[in-house]
Amino acid sequence: MSRFKTLATGTALVAALIGLSACGNAGDTKAADAGNATITIQTNTGSMDVKTKPARIAALDNTSMATIKALGVEPVAVPKTLLPKDGYQDWASNDAIKDAGSHREPKFENISEAQPDLIIGGYRFSSHTEKLSKIAPVVDIAPSDKEGASYLDGLKKQTLTLGDILDKKEEAKKIVADLDAAVADSKKATNGQTVFLANSSGGKIDNGAGRIGRVMEGVNLKDVFSKDDGKLKSDSVHNNSGLSPETVAAAKPEWMIVMDRDAAVTEAGKDFKPAKSVIEGLGSVWKDTPFFAKNQIVYLPADFYLTEGIQAYTDVFKGIATAFNGAAK
């Protein structure tokens, strides 16, 4: 995605990668391919043919990781710095799983040494597709929130495509059905209330619509800053939008949905100010604002910034439905 910065790599490195990827036992590759069907899938870069049940997958797109894990696959390479703190300790601590680095500093040599049959790329790694393709076929099926695209439909398509590739179609359908049910419950529980979509980072509450605005697809809510008349400089969680607590108070949102970015990215052992603490510290400004006065605040899971996949959104919509149903009683 364009919002993520990438680092340039020299032609010498690319050449080295080509050499590395050519290594290995050709007989072993043929044996691994035996009996694997070839299917045509639709990706963000066009249609492509892939072999089903690949033996060795490099999982680079964080939005796909929970599904890959749920479908019983252990990858040969992952960007370990992007793994959530909980639920992926087995991947993080396994030396047999190569560290792919990050989208800012990819470790192409490690990915090549893992000898993947298929690379699940895209999203944060989308700008590296060409270089990664020198190592193995790259499948970019990441959901998109570009104008006109449905992020939730993208999540479902991603899941079903992974089910086709991994020959786990029924399991993938169940994951999609869980999201559909959570969305239905969330839409039923909400009824046009106003909401402030917030991001907590660096001890500040800012506009978070650039990342969590995707939840609006699955609810009947109105974002108070969806038409901000130029009040905000940016809706990206990587930029200061210029939003002040007083501006939020003046908008009088009935609800707040907040992502705690620092909770996801702060290294273990380092201090940070949790979103709840930041919000409570603004009580003097927000004490008469509906969401604060009535404690109508939905906190996204602490690791949401690093998950963002179909399971994460399923949990978010379940949480929204629970919160709004509880408030209605």
N, C-alpha and C positions, 0 to 999 in steps of 0.2 A: 504494500500500500504506500501511496505517495507520502503519507505523513511520517513514515519511518525513514531515518537517515541510513545510508549504507556506506560502506568503505570500499574504495576501489581496490582491485587486485590486478597485479601485473600479468603480462602475457606469459612470463616465465612460469608463474604458478599454474596457469591454465594448462600449459604444455606438460608440466609435471603431472598434473591430475590425469591428463589423457593417458600418460604412460602408466600411471598407477592403476587406472581403471581397466587397462588392457591385461593386467596381471591376473593370475588365477588359473585354475585347471579347466580347460574348455570341456573336458569330459564330464566334470562335475556339473557344469552349467547345463549341458544337454540332459543329464540325468534329472536335474531339478525341474527342467521344463517338461519332461515326459509326462503325458496325461493331463497337463494343464490346458484348459480351453482358452481361446482368445476371444475377448469380447470388445465391442466398441462402446466407449463411454463419451459423454459430453463433458468437457472441462472449460475452464475460463479462458483457455487458449485455443479452443476448438475441439473437434472430435479426435479421438485417438484410440488405437487398438492396444489393449494390455492383456497380459496373461493372468488368469485367475490363480488364486492361492499362491502368491509369490512367497518364497521361503524366507527372503531377507528384505525387510522393509526399513527404510530410514524415515522416521516420522518427524518432520520439521514444522509442520503447521500445528500450532498449539490448539486450534479449534477442533482438530481431529483426534487429539490424543486420548481423550476419555472414551471415545467410540472405539478407537483401535484397541484400547485396553479391555473395554467391555466385550469386544468380539474375540478376545482370547489371544491377541497377538503381542509378542514381545519384540520390539524393534531392535535393529542392530545399531542404530544411531539416533540420537535425539539431541536437541539443544538444551543441555542440562541447566543452563542458567535461566531458561524460561519455564522450567518445570515448577508447578505449584508446590508449596511447602508440604502439603499433606496429600497422601494417596499415591505418590509416585516415588517413595523412598526406595522401592525395589529397583526402579530404573536408574535413579540417581546414584545409588551405591554399587551398581553392577558394573565392574570394570570391563566386562565383555560387551557392554553397550557403549559404543564410542560417543564421545562428547562432540556434537556438531557445532559448538560455539553458540553464537547468537546471530540474529539478522544483521547486527552492526559489525560483528567480527566473526564471520563464518569460518569454521575450521574445515576447509575443503579436503585437506589431506586425510583427516580423521574419517570423514564421510566416505572417501574413496577406499580407505583401508578396510572399512566395514563391508565392502563388496555388496552393496544392496542390489536386489533385483529390481526394486521399484522405490522411488522417492515420493513421499507425500509432501509436496511443497506448497507454494502459494502463501497468501496472507503476508505475514512479516517477511517471508523469504521470497516474495514474488519477484523482486528485482534480481534475484540470483538464478532464475530458472535456466538461462542460457548456459551458465557455467556448470550448474548441477547436471544438466543434460549430457555433459561430457562424461559423467560418471555412470548414470543409469537413467532410464525413462523417468520423467518428472510428471506427476499428476497434480494439477492445480484445481482442486474442487472446493476451495475455501468459499464460504458465504461472503456476499458482497453487500455493502450498504450504499453503493453508488446510487445516484438519483435514478429512480424508476425501478430499482431492484428491491426485492423483498429479502431481508436478512433471514427471516424465519424460514421462508421457502428454500433459501440457500442451505440452511442447516439441514433441512429434511433431504434435499437432493444429495448433499454431501454424505449423509448417513446411509442412504439407500445405495449410493454408488459404492461406498466402502463395503456394504453388504454384498453387492454383486462381485466385487473384486476378490473379496475374502471368502466367498461362498458361504456367507452367513446372512442370507436374505431374510429369514424369519426373525432372527434376532434384531436385525436392523429395523424391520417394520415395527417391532415392539417398542424400540426406542423412539421412533417417530410418533407412534400412537400415544406414548406417555407425554410428549410435548403437546400434541393436539389436545389432549384432555386437560392439561394444565392451562393452556391458552383459553379453552372454553370456560373453565372455572374462573379465570382471571377476568375475562370479559363480562361474565355474569355478575361478578362481585363489584365491578366498577360501573359508574353511571355518570360520566361527564365531569367528575371532580377536577379541579385544577391541581397541577403538580409542578414542583420544581425539581428538575433532574440535576443532581449535584455530583460533584467530584471533590473528594477530600485529598489534598496533597500539600506537603510542606507546611502543615499547620493552618491551611487556608481552605475555605469552602468556595468553590468556583463552579461555573457552568460545566456540566458533564454531558450535555446533549450529544456532543461529537462522538461519544463512545457508548453511552447507555440510552441514547434516543431510540435505539432499535427496539427497546421494550414497548414503545408506544404502538407497535404493530399488534401487540397481544392484549391491549387493554382499551377500555373506554374512558380515557383521561385526556385532559387538555394541558399541554406544556405551556406554562405562563410566559416562557421566553421563545416560543416558536416563531412569533413575529415581534421582535424586540425593538423595531424602529431605530436600529443603529446603536442601541445602548451597549451592545457587546462587540468587542473587537474580533472575537474568535469563539468557536464552540469546541475547539480541540482541547483535549485534556493535557496537551503538551504546551499550550500557550496560556498566558494570562489574558482572560477575556475582558478584564476591566470591571467585572461585576463586583459591586459592593454589597455588604450585608444590608445596607439601607435600601438598596434597589430591590433586593429580594423581599424585604418587609413591605415595601410599597406595592409590590405585585400581589400580596396577600394569598400566596398559594395555600390550598387546603391540605396538601400532602407534600412530603419530600421523599424522593427515592434517591439514595446516595450510594456511590461506589467509593470505597476506601482504597485508592490506588497505592498509598504507602504501605498498607497492610499486606499487599501482594508482593511488592518489590523490595521492601526493606530487608536487608540481610539479617540472618539469625544473630541475635545478641546485640543488635544495634537498636537504639531507642527511636521511637517515632510517636507522634501524637495521634491516637486513634480518632476516627471520624466522630464518634460519639462525644469524645472529650472536646473536640474542636467546636462542635455544634452547641454543646452545653455552655461553652465559653462565650457564645454570642447571645446568651439569654437576655442581656440588657437591651439588645436591639430587636430581638425577635419575640420577646415575651408576649406580645399581643397578636403575633402572626398565627393564623389558625393551625398550621402544621406543628408549630412549637408549643402553643398553648394546649393543644389537645394530644400532644405526643403522637402525631400521625406521621411517623417516619419509618420508612422501610429501608433497612440496611441490606445491601447485596452481600452475598457470601464474601468473606475476606479475600479469597483467592480469585475473585471474578475477573480481574484485569488480566490474569494469566490463563484463564480457562476459556471463557467466551464460546464454548461449544454447545451442542444441543442439550446435554445434561445440565449445564450451567443455567441455560435459559429455562429449562423445565423447572428447576429449583426456584428460580426467580419468580416465575408466574405462580407457582404454588405458594410462595411467600406473600406475594401481592394479594392473592385470593384470601389467604388466611387473615392478613392484616385488615383488609377492607371488610370482610365478613364479621370480624371481631368488633370493628368500630361501629358497625351497623346495629349491633345488639344493644 
